[in-house]
Amino acid sequence: MRAWLIALLAASSTLLSGSPAAHASPPAAADGFRPPFCTLNAGRTTLTVRSGDLNRAVLVYLPARSRGRANLPMVLDLHGSQSTAAEQLTRSGLDATADAAGFLVVAPQGIIDAPPGYRWNVPYVTGTGGPDDEQFLTDTITTLARMGCGDPGRVLAAGYSGGARMVSQYACDHPDRVTALAAVVGLRAGAPRQEADGSFVPDTATCQPDRPVPVMSFSGTADPVNPYPGGGAPYWGYGAEAAAKQWATLNGCRRGPRTITVSEHVSRVHYTSCRGGADVVSYVVQDGGHTWPGSPAIWPPALGAVTQEIDANEIMWRFLRTHTRRTP
């Protein structure tokens, strides 16, 4: 225990893409040992996580109310392409939601250069070579669990745009590591495959989870980057409805889709009676853009409208609270 405290209290101050945060390298721990409480300071801390042969950056936010507690629910918050972990926290505003709810926000950062930020190495669509970002996510979850800070049995894998593609594929390949998936303007159910007529569908060979995964997504019908009906860049291909439908098939859902009006411009499309209670829920924003619903940030006008009729963060947190799984 003393070694853990000394290692973290000796952490120096640093910056992550312009955002101030304490810096710490997670101390090593004997197999099976976990501290009785999380020794991170409240606020933002930049962790260095060793993954493969690389030192990777992870921005972690610990609410002041949760300081000293152990095994908090973890919400991954993956940034989009050409972005950073710090920018993603600003865009999602998940730190404010964590203050109220008491969960741990975990924002890993990509390492492939995509000025002015980074992008993810998403299997099947990014190309050969590059870092193993799926292993990086696993190492991040494991590191925070061994530090006594995060509960590996309560992990919401959330992401925006390219980050949503990354967490979607991670859920396909590592369903044992995530409690639920939450994709904002980027839900995928495998790589896109082009049919003879030129249309795109999910390639079922690239997403074969061996257990159901509860899925939540947010999409805008006026998304200029990832068009709602499909199209855009080759790595998008099929649309939001096709992605949700495929996850409903993977989860063995027997009812749906059922559409309910949530607000003036937002509807909820729900697949239910799924294996293991792994429902598939989609929030569709009429005329919404490539943005995060309820975000407090100022977004580039080219990405379209940001709805304030719903708060994606609050909806995600409720979704995680209603789903649990056995700790691996």
Sequence and secondary structure as in RCSB ss.txt:
>XXXX:A:sequence
MRAWLIALLAASSTLLSGSPAAHASPPAAADGFRPPFCTLNAGRTTLTVRSGDLNRAVLVYLPARSRGRANLPMV
LDLHGSQSTAAEQLTRSGLDATADAAGFLVVAPQGIIDAPPGYRWNVPYVTGTGGPDDEQFLTDTITTLARMGCG
DPGRVLAAGYSGGARMVSQYACDHPDRVTALAAVVGLRAGAPRQEADGSFVPDTATCQPDRPVPVMSFSGTADPV
NPYPGGGAPYWGYGAEAAAKQWATLNGCRRGPRTITVSEHVSRVHYTSCRGGADVVSYVVQDGGHTWPGSPAIWP
PALGAVTQEIDANEIMWRFLRTHTRRTP
>XXXX:A:secstr
 HHHHHHHHT  EEEETTEEEEEE      TT   SS    SEEEEEEEEETTEEEEEEEEE GGGTT  SEEEE
EEE  TTB HHHHHHHH HHHHHHHH  EEEEE   EEETTEEE   TTTS SSS  HHHHHHHHHHHHHHTTSE
EEEEEEEEEETHHHHHHHHHHHH TTT SEEEEES   SS EEE TTS EEE GGG   SS   EEEEEETT SS
S TTEESSTTTEE HHHHHHHHHHHTT  EEEEEEE SSSEEEEEEES GGG  EEEEEETTB SS TT  S   
GGG B   SS HHHHHHHHHHT      
